[in-house]
Amino acid sequence: MKKDFYLLNFDDFCQSPHDGLENLSRFLGVEISKEKSKHIINLVKPLKSIGRFKQHDLSLFDENDMSYVKHLGFDTEQA
């Protein structure tokens, strides 16, 4: 997939929707007006379930799989 694939980390997007929208629009090669950008950002509502994985034992997952997930930019740290 290389350059034709964009992985949007939903947790990161909810934490910083302005940056996330800017990165996504750059990837898509589209310009979003400031007005439209504000409208889209106001639609972002972080879910209460974000980070719920931290409440569970992740040791059942293979170490290589966890490394790969971390490599993709996802948080893998336990609470």
N, CA, C and O atoms as a CHARMM CRD file, in Angstrom:
* protein
*
  316
    1    1 MET  N      0.81600  -1.19200   0.00000 PROA 1      0.00000
    2    1 MET  CA     0.00000   0.00000   0.00000 PROA 1      0.00000
    3    1 MET  C      0.86200   1.25900   0.00000 PROA 1      0.00000
    4    1 MET  O      0.52400   2.24700  -0.65300 PROA 1      0.00000
    5    2 LYS  N      1.92800   1.22400   0.70200 PROA 2      0.00000
    6    2 LYS  CA     2.92000   2.29500   0.74000 PROA 2      0.00000
    7    2 LYS  C      2.30700   3.68600   0.76500 PROA 2      0.00000
    8    2 LYS  O      1.59600   4.02000   1.71300 PROA 2      0.00000
    9    3 LYS  N      2.55800   4.50000  -0.24200 PROA 3      0.00000
   10    3 LYS  CA     2.13500   5.90400  -0.22400 PROA 3      0.00000
   11    3 LYS  C      0.63600   6.07900  -0.45100 PROA 3      0.00000
   12    3 LYS  O      0.10800   7.16800  -0.22700 PROA 3      0.00000
   13    4 ASP  N     -0.05800   5.03200  -0.89000 PROA 4      0.00000
   14    4 ASP  CA    -1.49600   5.13300  -1.15700 PROA 4      0.00000
   15    4 ASP  C     -2.34100   4.75500   0.05400 PROA 4      0.00000
   16    4 ASP  O     -3.55300   4.57500  -0.06600 PROA 4      0.00000
   17    5 PHE  N     -1.71600   4.63500   1.20400 PROA 5      0.00000
   18    5 PHE  CA    -2.41800   4.19700   2.41500 PROA 5      0.00000
   19    5 PHE  C     -2.16500   5.19400   3.53000 PROA 5      0.00000
   20    5 PHE  O     -1.02400   5.59100   3.76600 PROA 5      0.00000
   21    6 TYR  N     -3.21900   5.59800   4.21200 PROA 6      0.00000
   22    6 TYR  CA    -3.08200   6.51900   5.33700 PROA 6      0.00000
   23    6 TYR  C     -3.73900   5.88100   6.55000 PROA 6      0.00000
   24    6 TYR  O     -4.92900   5.56600   6.52200 PROA 6      0.00000
   25    7 LEU  N     -2.98000   5.69200   7.60100 PROA 7      0.00000
   26    7 LEU  CA    -3.50100   5.12600   8.82900 PROA 7      0.00000
   27    7 LEU  C     -3.85800   6.26600   9.77400 PROA 7      0.00000
   28    7 LEU  O     -2.98200   6.98900  10.24900 PROA 7      0.00000
   29    8 LEU  N     -5.13300   6.41700  10.03800 PROA 8      0.00000
   30    8 LEU  CA    -5.61000   7.46400  10.93700 PROA 8      0.00000
   31    8 LEU  C     -5.79900   6.85300  12.31700 PROA 8      0.00000
   32    8 LEU  O     -6.67200   6.00900  12.51800 PROA 8      0.00000
   33    9 ASN  N     -4.98200   7.28100  13.25600 PROA 9      0.00000
   34    9 ASN  CA    -5.10200   6.82100  14.63900 PROA 9      0.00000
   35    9 ASN  C     -6.22900   7.63300  15.27600 PROA 9      0.00000
   36    9 ASN  O     -6.08600   8.83100  15.51900 PROA 9      0.00000
   37   10 PHE  N     -7.33800   6.97200  15.53900 PROA 10     0.00000
   38   10 PHE  CA    -8.52500   7.65200  16.05000 PROA 10     0.00000
   39   10 PHE  C     -8.26000   8.33200  17.39300 PROA 10     0.00000
   40   10 PHE  O     -8.71600   9.45300  17.61800 PROA 10     0.00000
   41   11 ASP  N     -7.53500   7.67000  18.27600 PROA 11     0.00000
   42   11 ASP  CA    -7.22500   8.25600  19.58600 PROA 11     0.00000
   43   11 ASP  C     -6.43900   9.54800  19.41900 PROA 11     0.00000
   44   11 ASP  O     -6.75700  10.55800  20.04800 PROA 11     0.00000
   45   12 ASP  N     -5.41600   9.52000  18.57700 PROA 12     0.00000
   46   12 ASP  CA    -4.61400  10.72400  18.32800 PROA 12     0.00000
   47   12 ASP  C     -5.45600  11.80400  17.66700 PROA 12     0.00000
   48   12 ASP  O     -5.33000  12.98400  17.99300 PROA 12     0.00000
   49   13 PHE  N     -6.31500  11.39700  16.73600 PROA 13     0.00000
   50   13 PHE  CA    -7.17500  12.35300  16.04800 PROA 13     0.00000
   51   13 PHE  C     -8.08500  13.06900  17.04100 PROA 13     0.00000
   52   13 PHE  O     -8.28600  14.28000  16.94800 PROA 13     0.00000
   53   14 CYS  N     -8.63300  12.31600  17.99200 PROA 14     0.00000
   54   14 CYS  CA    -9.50600  12.92400  19.00200 PROA 14     0.00000
   55   14 CYS  C     -8.72200  13.84400  19.93300 PROA 14     0.00000
   56   14 CYS  O     -9.24800  14.86100  20.38600 PROA 14     0.00000
   57   15 GLN  N     -7.47600  13.49500  20.21800 PROA 15     0.00000
   58   15 GLN  CA    -6.63800  14.32500  21.08900 PROA 15     0.00000
   59   15 GLN  C     -6.26400  15.64000  20.40300 PROA 15     0.00000
   60   15 GLN  O     -6.19200  16.68700  21.04600 PROA 15     0.00000
   61   16 SER  N     -6.02900  15.57200  19.10300 PROA 16     0.00000
   62   16 SER  CA    -5.57400  16.74700  18.36000 PROA 16     0.00000
   63   16 SER  C     -6.24100  16.77200  16.98100 PROA 16     0.00000
   64   16 SER  O     -5.58500  16.53100  15.96800 PROA 16     0.00000
   65   17 PRO  N     -7.54600  17.06500  16.94600 PROA 17     0.00000
   66   17 PRO  CA    -8.26900  17.00400  15.67000 PROA 17     0.00000
   67   17 PRO  C     -7.76800  17.99700  14.61900 PROA 17     0.00000
   68   17 PRO  O     -7.82800  17.70800  13.42400 PROA 17     0.00000
   69   18 HSD  N     -7.28400  19.14100  15.04100 PROA 18     0.00000
   70   18 HSD  CA    -6.78500  20.11900  14.06200 PROA 18     0.00000
   71   18 HSD  C     -5.60400  19.53600  13.29700 PROA 18     0.00000
   72   18 HSD  O     -5.57200  19.57900  12.06700 PROA 18     0.00000
   73   19 ASP  N     -4.62500  18.98700  14.03500 PROA 19     0.00000
   74   19 ASP  CA    -3.46200  18.37700  13.39000 PROA 19     0.00000
   75   19 ASP  C     -3.86700  17.17400  12.55200 PROA 19     0.00000
   76   19 ASP  O     -3.36600  16.98000  11.44400 PROA 19     0.00000
   77   20 GLY  N     -4.78300  16.36200  13.09200 PROA 20     0.00000
   78   20 GLY  CA    -5.22800  15.18200  12.37000 PROA 20     0.00000
   79   20 GLY  C     -5.89800  15.52200  11.06000 PROA 20     0.00000
   80   20 GLY  O     -5.65600  14.87300  10.04200 PROA 20     0.00000
   81   21 LEU  N     -6.74500  16.54500  11.08100 PROA 21     0.00000
   82   21 LEU  CA    -7.43300  16.95700   9.86200 PROA 21     0.00000
   83   21 LEU  C     -6.45400  17.55000   8.85200 PROA 21     0.00000
   84   21 LEU  O     -6.57600  17.33100   7.64700 PROA 21     0.00000
   85   22 GLU  N     -5.49500  18.29500   9.35900 PROA 22     0.00000
   86   22 GLU  CA    -4.47600  18.88100   8.48000 PROA 22     0.00000
   87   22 GLU  C     -3.66500  17.77900   7.79400 PROA 22     0.00000
   88   22 GLU  O     -3.41400  17.84600   6.59100 PROA 22     0.00000
   89   23 ASN  N     -3.25800  16.77000   8.56100 PROA 23     0.00000
   90   23 ASN  CA    -2.47600  15.66100   7.99800 PROA 23     0.00000
   91   23 ASN  C     -3.29800  14.86000   6.98900 PROA 23     0.00000
   92   23 ASN  O     -2.79200  14.47100   5.93600 PROA 23     0.00000
   93   24 LEU  N     -4.55000  14.62000   7.31200 PROA 24     0.00000
   94   24 LEU  CA    -5.42100  13.87100   6.40800 PROA 24     0.00000
   95   24 LEU  C     -5.66700  14.63200   5.11100 PROA 24     0.00000
   96   24 LEU  O     -5.62000  14.04800   4.02800 PROA 24     0.00000
   97   25 SER  N     -5.92600  15.91900   5.21400 PROA 25     0.00000
   98   25 SER  CA    -6.18000  16.70100   3.99900 PROA 25     0.00000
   99   25 SER  C     -4.92500  16.79400   3.13200 PROA 25     0.00000
  100   25 SER  O     -5.01600  16.80300   1.90400 PROA 25     0.00000
  101   26 ARG  N     -3.75800  16.86200   3.76800 PROA 26     0.00000
  102   26 ARG  CA    -2.49800  16.87700   3.01100 PROA 26     0.00000
  103   26 ARG  C     -2.33500  15.55400   2.26600 PROA 26     0.00000
  104   26 ARG  O     -1.95500  15.54100   1.09500 PROA 26     0.00000
  105   27 PHE  N     -2.62000  14.44400   2.94400 PROA 27     0.00000
  106   27 PHE  CA    -2.51400  13.13000   2.30900 PROA 27     0.00000
  107   27 PHE  C     -3.46900  13.02000   1.11700 PROA 27     0.00000
  108   27 PHE  O     -3.10000  12.49400   0.06700 PROA 27     0.00000
  109   28 LEU  N     -4.69200  13.51800   1.28600 PROA 28     0.00000
  110   28 LEU  CA    -5.69100  13.43600   0.22400 PROA 28     0.00000
  111   28 LEU  C     -5.45400  14.45100  -0.88700 PROA 28     0.00000
  112   28 LEU  O     -6.01000  14.33200  -1.97900 PROA 28     0.00000
  113   29 GLY  N     -4.62400  15.44900  -0.59700 PROA 29     0.00000
  114   29 GLY  CA    -4.35200  16.47200  -1.58700 PROA 29     0.00000
  115   29 GLY  C     -5.51100  17.43600  -1.78400 PROA 29     0.00000
  116   29 GLY  O     -5.73900  17.93700  -2.88500 PROA 29     0.00000
  117   30 VAL  N     -6.24300  17.68900  -0.70000 PROA 30     0.00000
  118   30 VAL  CA    -7.36800  18.62300  -0.76600 PROA 30     0.00000
  119   30 VAL  C     -7.16100  19.74900   0.24000 PROA 30     0.00000
  120   30 VAL  O     -6.54100  19.57300   1.28900 PROA 30     0.00000
  121   31 GLU  N     -7.69300  20.89600  -0.11200 PROA 31     0.00000
  122   31 GLU  CA    -7.64600  22.02300   0.80600 PROA 31     0.00000
  123   31 GLU  C     -9.00800  22.14400   1.47900 PROA 31     0.00000
  124   31 GLU  O    -10.05100  22.00100   0.84200 PROA 31     0.00000
  125   32 ILE  N     -8.97300  22.40900   2.77100 PROA 32     0.00000
  126   32 ILE  CA   -10.20100  22.57800   3.53600 PROA 32     0.00000
  127   32 ILE  C    -10.19400  24.00200   4.08200 PROA 32     0.00000
  128   32 ILE  O     -9.23600  24.42100   4.73200 PROA 32     0.00000
  129   33 SER  N    -11.25400  24.73300   3.81600 PROA 33     0.00000
  130   33 SER  CA   -11.32900  26.11500   4.29800 PROA 33     0.00000
  131   33 SER  C    -11.32800  26.13400   5.83200 PROA 33     0.00000
  132   33 SER  O    -11.67300  25.14600   6.48100 PROA 33     0.00000
  133   34 LYS  N    -10.93800  27.26400   6.38400 PROA 34     0.00000
  134   34 LYS  CA   -10.92000  27.39500   7.84700 PROA 34     0.00000
  135   34 LYS  C    -12.31300  27.18000   8.42700 PROA 34     0.00000
  136   34 LYS  O    -12.46900  26.56100   9.48000 PROA 34     0.00000
  137   35 GLU  N    -13.31900  27.69600   7.73100 PROA 35     0.00000
  138   35 GLU  CA   -14.70200  27.53600   8.20400 PROA 35     0.00000
  139   35 GLU  C    -15.10500  26.06500   8.22000 PROA 35     0.00000
  140   35 GLU  O    -15.65600  25.58000   9.20800 PROA 35     0.00000
  141   36 LYS  N    -14.83300  25.36600   7.13900 PROA 36     0.00000
  142   36 LYS  CA   -15.17200  23.94100   7.04800 PROA 36     0.00000
  143   36 LYS  C    -14.35400  23.13100   8.05700 PROA 36     0.00000
  144   36 LYS  O    -14.86000  22.19300   8.67400 PROA 36     0.00000
  145   37 SER  N    -13.08500  23.50800   8.21400 PROA 37     0.00000
  146   37 SER  CA   -12.21600  22.82800   9.16800 PROA 37     0.00000
  147   37 SER  C    -12.77600  22.95000  10.58900 PROA 37     0.00000
  148   37 SER  O    -12.82000  21.96600  11.32800 PROA 37     0.00000
  149   38 LYS  N    -13.19900  24.14600  10.96200 PROA 38     0.00000
  150   38 LYS  CA   -13.79000  24.35100  12.29900 PROA 38     0.00000
  151   38 LYS  C    -15.03700  23.49500  12.46600 PROA 38     0.00000
  152   38 LYS  O    -15.25300  22.89500  13.51900 PROA 38     0.00000
  153   39 HSD  N    -15.85100  23.44400  11.42300 PROA 39     0.00000
  154   39 HSD  CA   -17.07800  22.63900  11.47000 PROA 39     0.00000
  155   39 HSD  C    -16.73800  21.15500  11.67500 PROA 39     0.00000
  156   39 HSD  O    -17.34500  20.48700  12.51200 PROA 39     0.00000
  157   40 ILE  N    -15.78800  20.65700  10.92300 PROA 40     0.00000
  158   40 ILE  CA   -15.39700  19.24400  11.03200 PROA 40     0.00000
  159   40 ILE  C    -14.82300  18.95500  12.42100 PROA 40     0.00000
  160   40 ILE  O    -15.17000  17.94900  13.04000 PROA 40     0.00000
  161   41 ILE  N    -13.95300  19.83000  12.90700 PROA 41     0.00000
  162   41 ILE  CA   -13.33300  19.63200  14.22100 PROA 41     0.00000
  163   41 ILE  C    -14.38600  19.62200  15.32500 PROA 41     0.00000
  164   41 ILE  O    -14.26400  18.87000  16.29200 PROA 41     0.00000
  165   42 ASN  N    -15.40900  20.44200  15.18800 PROA 42     0.00000
  166   42 ASN  CA   -16.48600  20.45700  16.18600 PROA 42     0.00000
  167   42 ASN  C    -17.29600  19.16600  16.19700 PROA 42     0.00000
  168   42 ASN  O    -17.99800  18.88100  17.16800 PROA 42     0.00000
  169   43 LEU  N    -17.20500  18.39200  15.13500 PROA 43     0.00000
  170   43 LEU  CA   -17.91100  17.10600  15.07300 PROA 43     0.00000
  171   43 LEU  C    -17.16800  16.00500  15.82500 PROA 43     0.00000
  172   43 LEU  O    -17.75100  14.96900  16.14200 PROA 43     0.00000
  173   44 VAL  N    -15.89000  16.22300  16.11200 PROA 44     0.00000
  174   44 VAL  CA   -15.07200  15.20100  16.77000 PROA 44     0.00000
  175   44 VAL  C    -15.45500  15.12800  18.24100 PROA 44     0.00000
  176   44 VAL  O    -15.32500  16.10500  18.97800 PROA 44     0.00000
  177   45 LYS  N    -15.92400  13.97100  18.65300 PROA 45     0.00000
  178   45 LYS  CA   -16.32600  13.72900  20.03700 PROA 45     0.00000
  179   45 LYS  C    -15.62000  12.46800  20.53000 PROA 45     0.00000
  180   45 LYS  O    -16.02200  11.35400  20.19300 PROA 45     0.00000
  181   46 PRO  N    -14.56700  12.64700  21.32900 PROA 46     0.00000
  182   46 PRO  CA   -13.84600  11.46800  21.83200 PROA 46     0.00000
  183   46 PRO  C    -14.78300  10.53400  22.60900 PROA 46     0.00000
  184   46 PRO  O    -15.60700  10.98500  23.40400 PROA 46     0.00000
  185   47 LEU  N    -14.64600   9.26400  22.37200 PROA 47     0.00000
  186   47 LEU  CA   -15.45500   8.26000  23.05500 PROA 47     0.00000
  187   47 LEU  C    -14.90100   7.99000  24.44700 PROA 47     0.00000
  188   47 LEU  O    -13.70000   8.12200  24.68400 PROA 47     0.00000
  189   48 LYS  N    -15.76900   7.61800  25.34800 PROA 48     0.00000
  190   48 LYS  CA   -15.33700   7.27300  26.71100 PROA 48     0.00000
  191   48 LYS  C    -14.46300   6.02400  26.71700 PROA 48     0.00000
  192   48 LYS  O    -13.72200   5.78200  27.67000 PROA 48     0.00000
  193   49 SER  N    -14.55200   5.24600  25.66500 PROA 49     0.00000
  194   49 SER  CA   -13.81600   3.97800  25.59700 PROA 49     0.00000
  195   49 SER  C    -12.35500   4.14400  25.17900 PROA 49     0.00000
  196   49 SER  O    -11.60000   3.17200  25.19100 PROA 49     0.00000
  197   50 ILE  N    -11.94500   5.35800  24.80900 PROA 50     0.00000
  198   50 ILE  CA   -10.55600   5.56200  24.39800 PROA 50     0.00000
  199   50 ILE  C     -9.63500   5.19000  25.55700 PROA 50     0.00000
  200   50 ILE  O     -9.80200   5.66700  26.68000 PROA 50     0.00000
  201   51 GLY  N     -8.67800   4.34600  25.26800 PROA 51     0.00000
  202   51 GLY  CA    -7.70400   3.92800  26.27700 PROA 51     0.00000
  203   51 GLY  C     -8.16500   2.80600  27.18700 PROA 51     0.00000
  204   51 GLY  O     -7.46200   2.45500  28.13400 PROA 51     0.00000
  205   52 ARG  N     -9.34300   2.23000  26.91800 PROA 52     0.00000
  206   52 ARG  CA    -9.85400   1.18100  27.81300 PROA 52     0.00000
  207   52 ARG  C     -8.95300  -0.05400  27.84100 PROA 52     0.00000
  208   52 ARG  O     -8.99600  -0.84000  28.78700 PROA 52     0.00000
  209   53 PHE  N     -8.13400  -0.22000  26.79300 PROA 53     0.00000
  210   53 PHE  CA    -7.22900  -1.37300  26.74800 PROA 53     0.00000
  211   53 PHE  C     -6.27200  -1.36800  27.93500 PROA 53     0.00000
  212   53 PHE  O     -5.76500  -2.41700  28.33200 PROA 53     0.00000
  213   54 LYS  N     -6.02600  -0.19200  28.49600 PROA 54     0.00000
  214   54 LYS  CA    -5.07200  -0.07500  29.60400 PROA 54     0.00000
  215   54 LYS  C     -5.57500  -0.77000  30.85800 PROA 54     0.00000
  216   54 LYS  O     -4.79600  -1.01900  31.77800 PROA 54     0.00000
  217   55 GLN  N     -6.85400  -1.08300  30.90800 PROA 55     0.00000
  218   55 GLN  CA    -7.44900  -1.74900  32.06600 PROA 55     0.00000
  219   55 GLN  C     -7.37000  -3.27400  31.94900 PROA 55     0.00000
  220   55 GLN  O     -7.81200  -3.98900  32.84900 PROA 55     0.00000
  221   56 HSD  N     -6.81500  -3.76600  30.85600 PROA 56     0.00000
  222   56 HSD  CA    -6.77300  -5.21000  30.60900 PROA 56     0.00000
  223   56 HSD  C     -5.33500  -5.70700  30.51900 PROA 56     0.00000
  224   56 HSD  O     -4.41200  -4.95000  30.21900 PROA 56     0.00000
  225   57 ASP  N     -5.17400  -6.97800  30.78100 PROA 57     0.00000
  226   57 ASP  CA    -3.86100  -7.61500  30.70700 PROA 57     0.00000
  227   57 ASP  C     -3.49700  -7.84600  29.24500 PROA 57     0.00000
  228   57 ASP  O     -4.15800  -8.61200  28.54300 PROA 57     0.00000
  229   58 LEU  N     -2.44400  -7.18000  28.79800 PROA 58     0.00000
  230   58 LEU  CA    -2.01900  -7.31600  27.40600 PROA 58     0.00000
  231   58 LEU  C     -0.94100  -8.38500  27.22800 PROA 58     0.00000
  232   58 LEU  O     -0.46400  -8.60800  26.11500 PROA 58     0.00000
  233   59 SER  N     -0.56100  -9.04100  28.31700 PROA 59     0.00000
  234   59 SER  CA     0.51400 -10.02800  28.23700 PROA 59     0.00000
  235   59 SER  C      0.12600 -11.24300  27.39800 PROA 59     0.00000
  236   59 SER  O      0.99700 -12.02000  27.00600 PROA 59     0.00000
  237   60 LEU  N     -1.14700 -11.41600  27.12000 PROA 60     0.00000
  238   60 LEU  CA    -1.56900 -12.56100  26.30100 PROA 60     0.00000
  239   60 LEU  C     -1.21500 -12.37200  24.83500 PROA 60     0.00000
  240   60 LEU  O     -1.27500 -13.32000  24.05300 PROA 60     0.00000
  241   61 PHE  N     -0.84000 -11.13500  24.45200 PROA 61     0.00000
  242   61 PHE  CA    -0.45000 -10.87200  23.07600 PROA 61     0.00000
  243   61 PHE  C      1.04500 -11.12800  22.88700 PROA 61     0.00000
  244   61 PHE  O      1.85100 -10.85600  23.77700 PROA 61     0.00000
  245   62 ASP  N      1.38900 -11.64000  21.74700 PROA 62     0.00000
  246   62 ASP  CA     2.77000 -11.91500  21.41100 PROA 62     0.00000
  247   62 ASP  C      3.58900 -10.62400  21.42800 PROA 62     0.00000
  248   62 ASP  O      3.11200  -9.57500  20.99400 PROA 62     0.00000
  249   63 GLU  N      4.80500 -10.70400  21.92300 PROA 63     0.00000
  250   63 GLU  CA     5.68500  -9.53900  22.01900 PROA 63     0.00000
  251   63 GLU  C      5.93900  -8.89800  20.65400 PROA 63     0.00000
  252   63 GLU  O      5.98100  -7.67300  20.54200 PROA 63     0.00000
  253   64 ASN  N      6.10600  -9.72100  19.62200 PROA 64     0.00000
  254   64 ASN  CA     6.30900  -9.18900  18.26900 PROA 64     0.00000
  255   64 ASN  C      5.08200  -8.42100  17.77200 PROA 64     0.00000
  256   64 ASN  O      5.21200  -7.38900  17.11300 PROA 64     0.00000
  257   65 ASP  N      3.90600  -8.92800  18.09100 PROA 65     0.00000
  258   65 ASP  CA     2.68200  -8.23300  17.69100 PROA 65     0.00000
  259   65 ASP  C      2.58100  -6.88800  18.39500 PROA 65     0.00000
  260   65 ASP  O      2.20300  -5.89000  17.78200 PROA 65     0.00000
  261   66 MET  N      2.91500  -6.85900  19.67300 PROA 66     0.00000
  262   66 MET  CA     2.86800  -5.61600  20.43300 PROA 66     0.00000
  263   66 MET  C      3.89000  -4.61300  19.89300 PROA 66     0.00000
  264   66 MET  O      3.61900  -3.41300  19.83600 PROA 66     0.00000
  265   67 SER  N      5.05000  -5.10100  19.50200 PROA 67     0.00000
  266   67 SER  CA     6.07200  -4.22200  18.92300 PROA 67     0.00000
  267   67 SER  C      5.58400  -3.62500  17.61000 PROA 67     0.00000
  268   67 SER  O      5.81400  -2.45000  17.32600 PROA 67     0.00000
  269   68 TYR  N      4.91200  -4.44100  16.81800 PROA 68     0.00000
  270   68 TYR  CA     4.39300  -3.96200  15.53900 PROA 68     0.00000
  271   68 TYR  C      3.32900  -2.88500  15.75500 PROA 68     0.00000
  272   68 TYR  O      3.32800  -1.85800  15.07600 PROA 68     0.00000
  273   69 VAL  N      2.43800  -3.12600  16.69300 PROA 69     0.00000
  274   69 VAL  CA     1.38600  -2.15700  17.00700 PROA 69     0.00000
  275   69 VAL  C      2.01500  -0.84500  17.47800 PROA 69     0.00000
  276   69 VAL  O      1.56600   0.23500  17.09600 PROA 69     0.00000
  277   70 LYS  N      3.03900  -0.94200  18.29700 PROA 70     0.00000
  278   70 LYS  CA     3.74600   0.25300  18.76800 PROA 70     0.00000
  279   70 LYS  C      4.42800   0.96400  17.59900 PROA 70     0.00000
  280   70 LYS  O      4.42700   2.19300  17.52800 PROA 70     0.00000
  281   71 HSD  N      5.00700   0.18700  16.68900 PROA 71     0.00000
  282   71 HSD  CA     5.64600   0.73300  15.49800 PROA 71     0.00000
  283   71 HSD  C      4.65800   1.53500  14.64700 PROA 71     0.00000
  284   71 HSD  O      5.03800   2.52400  14.02100 PROA 71     0.00000
  285   72 LEU  N      3.40200   1.11200  14.62500 PROA 72     0.00000
  286   72 LEU  CA     2.36500   1.81500  13.87200 PROA 72     0.00000
  287   72 LEU  C      1.95300   3.12200  14.54500 PROA 72     0.00000
  288   72 LEU  O      1.21000   3.91600  13.96800 PROA 72     0.00000
  289   73 GLY  N      2.43900   3.34300  15.77100 PROA 73     0.00000
  290   73 GLY  CA     2.15900   4.59900  16.45800 PROA 73     0.00000
  291   73 GLY  C      1.10900   4.50500  17.53500 PROA 73     0.00000
  292   73 GLY  O      0.66600   5.52500  18.06300 PROA 73     0.00000
  293   74 PHE  N      0.70300   3.29300  17.86900 PROA 74     0.00000
  294   74 PHE  CA    -0.30300   3.12800  18.89700 PROA 74     0.00000
  295   74 PHE  C      0.31700   2.97600  20.26500 PROA 74     0.00000
  296   74 PHE  O      1.39700   2.40400  20.40700 PROA 74     0.00000
  297   75 ASP  N     -0.36300   3.48700  21.26900 PROA 75     0.00000
  298   75 ASP  CA     0.06100   3.37300  22.65100 PROA 75     0.00000
  299   75 ASP  C     -0.08900   1.92500  23.10100 PROA 75     0.00000
  300   75 ASP  O     -1.13700   1.31700  22.88000 PROA 75     0.00000
  301   76 THR  N      0.91900   1.37700  23.71500 PROA 76     0.00000
  302   76 THR  CA     0.84600  -0.00100  24.20900 PROA 76     0.00000
  303   76 THR  C      1.17500  -0.07700  25.68900 PROA 76     0.00000
  304   76 THR  O      1.34400  -1.16900  26.23100 PROA 76     0.00000
  305   77 GLU  N      1.26700   1.06100  26.34400 PROA 77     0.00000
  306   77 GLU  CA     1.63000   1.08500  27.75700 PROA 77     0.00000
  307   77 GLU  C      0.40300   0.80700  28.63200 PROA 77     0.00000
  308   77 GLU  O     -0.69200   1.31200  28.38200 PROA 77     0.00000
  309   78 GLN  N      0.62000   0.00500  29.64300 PROA 78     0.00000
  310   78 GLN  CA    -0.43800  -0.32100  30.62200 PROA 78     0.00000
  311   78 GLN  C     -0.56300   0.81400  31.62500 PROA 78     0.00000
  312   78 GLN  O      0.38000   1.57800  31.83200 PROA 78     0.00000
  313   79 ALA  N     -1.71000   0.91900  32.23500 PROA 79     0.00000
  314   79 ALA  CA    -1.94200   1.94600  33.26800 PROA 79     0.00000
  315   79 ALA  C     -1.21700   1.59100  34.54700 PROA 79     0.00000
  316   79 ALA  O     -1.29200   2.33300  35.52600 PROA 79     0.00000
